[in-house]
């Protein structure tokens, strides 16, 4: 997640984003550059995880399967 040519930090934690009414995150797969909308309430990370730390986990289903072989 880059903003203004640098990392998007500081960012809110997942729980704060949900409490503020943010329900979705626009994400780009790091493997193939496809874009998806991710529902924040199904992200399987602790609610104290900063949003910018989710970047390393953003992979589409096809790239996730490809990378696990």
MDTraj code that builds the backbone (N, CA, C; nanometers):
import mdtraj as md
import numpy as np

residues = "UNK UNK UNK UNK UNK UNK UNK UNK UNK UNK UNK UNK UNK UNK UNK UNK UNK UNK UNK UNK UNK UNK UNK UNK UNK UNK UNK UNK UNK UNK UNK UNK UNK UNK UNK UNK UNK UNK UNK UNK UNK UNK UNK UNK UNK UNK UNK UNK UNK UNK UNK UNK UNK UNK UNK UNK UNK UNK UNK UNK UNK UNK UNK UNK UNK UNK UNK UNK UNK".split()
xyz = np.array([
    [0.0847, -0.1167, 0.0000],
    [0.0000, 0.0000, 0.0000],
    [0.0890, 0.1225, 0.0000],
    [0.0924, 0.1873, -0.1109],
    [0.1751, 0.3057, -0.1209],
    [0.0864, 0.4277, -0.1337],
    [0.1292, 0.5332, -0.0730],
    [0.0598, 0.6590, -0.0830],
    [0.1603, 0.7715, -0.0903],
    [0.1496, 0.8554, -0.1905],
    [0.2423, 0.9663, -0.2071],
    [0.3868, 0.9170, -0.2139],
    [0.4083, 0.8119, -0.2939],
    [0.5418, 0.7565, -0.3196],
    [0.6079, 0.6934, -0.1982],
    [0.5337, 0.6574, -0.0979],
    [0.5909, 0.5932, 0.0198],
    [0.4876, 0.5062, 0.0873],
    [0.5279, 0.4331, 0.1894],
    [0.4327, 0.3457, 0.2581],
    [0.3224, 0.4244, 0.3280],
    [0.2047, 0.3662, 0.3297],
    [0.0882, 0.4303, 0.3909],
    [0.0921, 0.4092, 0.5418],
    [0.1778, 0.4817, 0.6088],
    [0.1925, 0.4700, 0.7537],
    [0.1833, 0.6087, 0.8138],
    [0.1401, 0.6316, 0.9293],
    [0.0764, 0.5313, 1.0141],
    [-0.0626, 0.4994, 0.9614],
    [-0.1051, 0.3804, 0.9849],
    [-0.2386, 0.3402, 0.9420],
    [-0.3156, 0.2903, 1.0633],
    [-0.4484, 0.2955, 1.0551],
    [-0.5275, 0.2468, 1.1688],
    [-0.5156, 0.0954, 1.1808],
    [-0.5480, 0.0449, 1.2972],
    [-0.5513, -0.1006, 1.3131],
    [-0.6838, -0.1520, 1.2572],
    [-0.6892, -0.2783, 1.2276],
    [-0.8056, -0.3400, 1.1659],
    [-0.9334, -0.3148, 1.2458],
    [-0.9273, -0.3311, 1.3772],
    [-1.0449, -0.3089, 1.4616],
    [-1.0943, -0.1656, 1.4572],
    [-1.0023, -0.0683, 1.4574],
    [-1.0414, 0.0730, 1.4500],
    [-1.1066, 0.1050, 1.3159],
    [-1.0534, 0.0485, 1.2082],
    [-1.1119, 0.0720, 1.0762],
    [-1.2552, 0.0188, 1.0712],
    [-1.2765, -0.0998, 1.1265],
    [-1.4119, -0.1566, 1.1296],
    [-1.5053, -0.0725, 1.2163],
    [-1.4574, -0.0280, 1.3322],
    [-1.5398, 0.0545, 1.4217],
    [-1.5739, 0.1895, 1.3602],
    [-1.4875, 0.2399, 1.2718],
    [-1.5116, 0.3684, 1.2063],
    [-1.6036, 0.3550, 1.0850],
    [-1.6439, 0.2322, 1.0534],
    [-1.7374, 0.2132, 0.9436],
    [-1.6750, 0.1702, 0.8122],
    [-1.5446, 0.1507, 0.8092],
    [-1.4807, 0.1021, 0.6872],
    [-1.5028, -0.0484, 0.6789],
    [-1.5632, -0.0927, 0.5714],
    [-1.5971, -0.2344, 0.5580],
    [-1.5123, -0.3060, 0.4538],
    [-1.4538, -0.2321, 0.3608],
    [-1.3821, -0.2943, 0.2501],
    [-1.2464, -0.2288, 0.2289],
    [-1.1570, -0.3067, 0.1679],
    [-1.0233, -0.2601, 0.1342],
    [-0.9988, -0.2949, -0.0116],
    [-0.9554, -0.1987, -0.0896],
    [-0.9160, -0.2251, -0.2279],
    [-0.7757, -0.2826, -0.2234],
    [-0.7579, -0.4027, -0.2767],
    [-0.6290, -0.4716, -0.2668],
    [-0.5790, -0.5123, -0.4042],
    [-0.4465, -0.5132, -0.4173],
    [-0.3819, -0.5584, -0.5398],
    [-0.2990, -0.6813, -0.5068],
    [-0.3159, -0.7880, -0.5833],
    [-0.2394, -0.9104, -0.5618],
    [-0.0927, -0.8817, -0.5906],
    [-0.0054, -0.9215, -0.4991],
    [0.1375, -0.8994, -0.5183],
    [0.1968, -0.9949, -0.6208],
    [0.1229, -1.1005, -0.6562],
    [0.1730, -1.1976, -0.7523],
    [0.1413, -1.1640, -0.8968],
    [0.0182, -1.1168, -0.9235],
    [-0.0226, -1.0957, -1.0630],
    [-0.0838, -0.9583, -1.0892],
    [-0.0877, -0.8711, -0.9916],
    [-0.1374, -0.7333, -1.0051],
    [-0.2872, -0.7215, -1.0327],
    [-0.3662, -0.8264, -1.0061],
    [-0.5108, -0.8117, -1.0185],
    [-0.5633, -0.7343, -0.8973],
    [-0.6763, -0.6673, -0.9151],
    [-0.7371, -0.5888, -0.8076],
    [-0.8636, -0.6575, -0.7579],
    [-0.8838, -0.6537, -0.6278],
    [-1.0030, -0.7098, -0.5657],
    [-1.0463, -0.6198, -0.4511],
    [-1.1715, -0.6314, -0.4146],
    [-1.2225, -0.5661, -0.2953],
    [-1.2311, -0.6723, -0.1864],
    [-1.1708, -0.6443, -0.0714],
    [-1.1646, -0.7400, 0.0388],
    [-1.2518, -0.6885, 0.1528],
    [-1.3417, -0.7721, 0.2021],
    [-1.4240, -0.7365, 0.3179],
    [-1.3376, -0.7454, 0.4431],
    [-1.3259, -0.6361, 0.5168],
    [-1.2390, -0.6334, 0.6344],
    [-1.2875, -0.7244, 0.7464],
    [-1.4175, -0.7510, 0.7518],
    [-1.4674, -0.8340, 0.8620],
    [-1.4373, -0.9832, 0.8449],
    [-1.3858, -1.0244, 0.7288],
    [-1.3488, -1.1651, 0.7114],
    [-1.1976, -1.1862, 0.7112],
    [-1.1212, -1.0791, 0.7279],
    [-0.9749, -1.0910, 0.7323],
    [-0.9364, -1.1665, 0.8587],
    [-0.8600, -1.2731, 0.8415],
    [-0.8227, -1.3581, 0.9549],
    [-0.6899, -1.3122, 1.0152],
    [-0.6931, -1.1969, 1.0736],
    [-0.5791, -1.1399, 1.1448],
    [-0.6338, -1.0765, 1.2718],
    [-0.5504, -1.0636, 1.3762],
    [-0.5979, -0.9983, 1.4990],
    [-0.6454, -0.8552, 1.4705],
    [-0.7443, -0.8115, 1.5445],
    [-0.8005, -0.6771, 1.5252],
    [-0.7007, -0.5666, 1.5599],
    [-0.5879, -0.6019, 1.6197],
    [-0.4849, -0.5018, 1.6517],
    [-0.3793, -0.4918, 1.5416],
    [-0.4005, -0.5609, 1.4291],
    [-0.3069, -0.5562, 1.3167],
    [-0.3244, -0.4258, 1.2403],
    [-0.2170, -0.3462, 1.2232],
    [-0.2281, -0.2253, 1.1408],
    [-0.2627, -0.2620, 0.9962],
    [-0.3465, -0.1819, 0.9343],
    [-0.3903, -0.2080, 0.7974],
    [-0.2711, -0.2211, 0.7027],
    [-0.1684, -0.1375, 0.7187],
    [-0.0560, -0.1436, 0.6245],
    [0.0208, -0.2753, 0.6336],
    [0.0083, -0.3486, 0.7437],
    [0.0764, -0.4778, 0.7559],
    [0.0021, -0.5903, 0.6834],
    [-0.1197, -0.5652, 0.6384],
    [-0.1936, -0.6661, 0.5627],
    [-0.1362, -0.6828, 0.4226],
    [-0.0605, -0.5848, 0.3767],
    [-0.0091, -0.5854, 0.2398],
    [0.0661, -0.7139, 0.2066],
    [0.1473, -0.7617, 0.2966],
    [0.2295, -0.8801, 0.2668],
    [0.1460, -1.0069, 0.2487],
    [0.0199, -1.0054, 0.2923],
    [-0.0658, -1.1229, 0.2803],
    [-0.1594, -1.1170, 0.1598],
    [-0.1570, -1.0094, 0.0845],
    [-0.2519, -0.9894, -0.0236],
    [-0.2119, -1.0669, -0.1488],
    [-0.2779, -1.1804, -0.1685],
    [-0.2598, -1.2646, -0.2859],
    [-0.3986, -1.3135, -0.3293],
    [-0.4184, -1.3243, -0.4596],
    [-0.5448, -1.3796, -0.5082],
    [-0.5432, -1.5311, -0.4876],
    [-0.6572, -1.5951, -0.5071],
    [-0.6675, -1.7397, -0.4839],
    [-0.5730, -1.8183, -0.5745],
    [-0.5621, -1.7783, -0.7008],
    [-0.4747, -1.8511, -0.7930],
    [-0.3281, -1.8400, -0.7525],
    [-0.2826, -1.7225, -0.7146],
    [-0.1427, -1.7048, -0.6747],
    [-0.1149, -1.7721, -0.5407],
    [-0.2135, -1.7776, -0.4529],
    [-0.1953, -1.8457, -0.3243],
    [-0.1728, -1.9945, -0.3446],
    [-0.2502, -2.0545, -0.4339],
    [-0.2349, -2.1973, -0.4630],
    [-0.1010, -2.2224, -0.5312],
    [-0.0657, -2.1370, -0.6249],
    [0.0600, -2.1501, -0.6973],
    [0.1796, -2.1412, -0.6036],
    [0.1731, -2.0524, -0.5064],
    [0.2845, -2.0314, -0.4142],
    [0.2985, -2.1393, -0.3085],
    [0.1937, -2.2182, -0.2859],
    [0.1996, -2.3187, -0.1792],
    [0.2528, -2.4536, -0.2262],
    [0.2812, -2.4661, -0.3520],
    [0.3322, -2.5943, -0.4043],
    [0.4778, -2.6107, -0.3793],
])
top = md.Topology()
chain = top.add_chain()
for i, resn in enumerate(residues, 1):
    res = top.add_residue(resn, chain, resSeq=i)
    for name in ("N", "CA", "C"):
        top.add_atom(name, md.element.get_by_symbol(name[0]), res)
traj = md.Trajectory(xyz[None], top)
